[in-house]
C-alpha cells in the first residue's frame, strides 16, 4: 500500500468537494497523464483570466454582473491553481524522500 505522503492530489474534487488522490508508481500512466492535462488546462485558464481581468476592472461603467462573474471565475481559477501547486509540492517532497 502506498503511504499517504506518496499519493498524488488530483486536479478535481470528488463527491461533496472532497479531494481525490491517485496511488501509482507509473507517472506516465493514463490517470497521471489525464491529471497532467487537466492541470495544464487549469493553469492556462487562470493565465487567460489574469490577462482579461485588468481590462474589465479598468472599465468605469463595468456591469456589476460582469464584475461578479469575473470574481467567480477568478476564485475558481485560484482554487484550481492552489490545488495544482499543492499537488506538485507533495510530488516534489515525495520525490526527494525517495532519492535519499
C-alpha positions in Angstrom: 0.0 0.0 0.0 1.2 3.5 -0.9 1.9 5.8 2.1 -0.4 8.8 2.3 2.5 11.1 1.5 3.1 9.4 -1.8 -0.5 9.9 -3.1 -1.0 12.4 -5.8 -3.6 15.0 -5.2 -5.7 15.1 -8.4 -6.8 18.4 -10.0 -10.5 17.6 -9.4 -12.7 17.1 -6.4 -14.8 14.1 -5.6 -18.3 13.9 -4.2 -19.1 16.7 -1.8 -15.9 18.5 -2.8 -13.6 16.1 -1.1 -10.1 15.7 -2.5 -9.3 12.8 -4.9 -5.9 11.1 -4.8 -4.0 8.7 -7.1 -1.8 5.9 -6.0 0.6 4.8 -8.7 4.2 4.3 -9.5 3.6 4.9 -13.2 3.9 8.7 -13.8 3.2 8.1 -17.5 0.0 6.0 -16.9 -3.4 7.1 -18.2 -4.6 8.7 -14.9 -1.3 10.5 -14.4 -1.4 11.9 -18.0 -5.1 12.9 -17.6 -4.3 14.7 -14.4 -1.3 16.5 -16.1 -3.5 17.6 -19.0 -6.2 18.9 -16.7 -3.7 20.8 -14.6 -2.3 22.3 -17.8 -5.8 23.4 -18.9 -6.5 24.9 -15.4 -3.2 26.8 -15.4 -3.9 28.1 -18.9 -7.4 29.2 -17.9 -6.0 31.1 -14.9 -3.5 32.8 -17.1 -6.2 33.9 -19.6 -8.3 35.3 -16.8 -5.4 37.3 -15.4 -4.9 38.8 -18.8 -8.6 39.8 -19.1 -9.2 41.0 -15.5 -7.4 44.3 -15.7 -9.4 45.4 -18.7 -12.7 44.5 -17.0 -11.7 46.2 -13.8 -10.5 49.3 -15.6 -13.8 49.9 -17.2 -15.5 52.7 -15.4 -19.0 51.6 -16.3 -18.5 47.9 -15.8 -21.7 46.0 -15.3 -22.0 44.6 -11.7 -22.9 41.2 -13.2 -19.7 41.2 -15.3 -17.7 42.0 -12.2 -19.4 39.3 -10.2 -18.8 36.7 -13.0 -15.1 37.8 -13.1 -14.8 37.4 -9.4 -16.4 33.9 -9.5 -14.1 32.8 -12.4 -11.0 34.2 -10.7 -12.0 32.4 -7.5 -12.5 29.1 -9.3 -9.1 29.6 -11.1 -7.3 30.4 -7.9 -8.8 27.3 -6.2 -7.6 25.2 -9.2 -4.1 26.7 -9.2 -3.7 26.3 -5.4 -4.7 22.6 -5.8 -2.1 22.2 -8.6 0.6 23.9 -6.5 -0.2 21.7 -3.5 -0.2 18.6 -5.6 3.1 19.4 -7.2 4.7 20.4 -3.9 3.7 17.0 -2.5 5.1 15.3 -5.6 8.4 17.1 -5.2 8.6 16.2 -1.5 7.9 12.6 -2.2 10.5 12.5 -5.0 13.1 14.0 -2.6 12.3 11.3 0.0 12.7 8.5 -2.5 16.1 9.9 -3.6 17.6 9.9 -0.1 
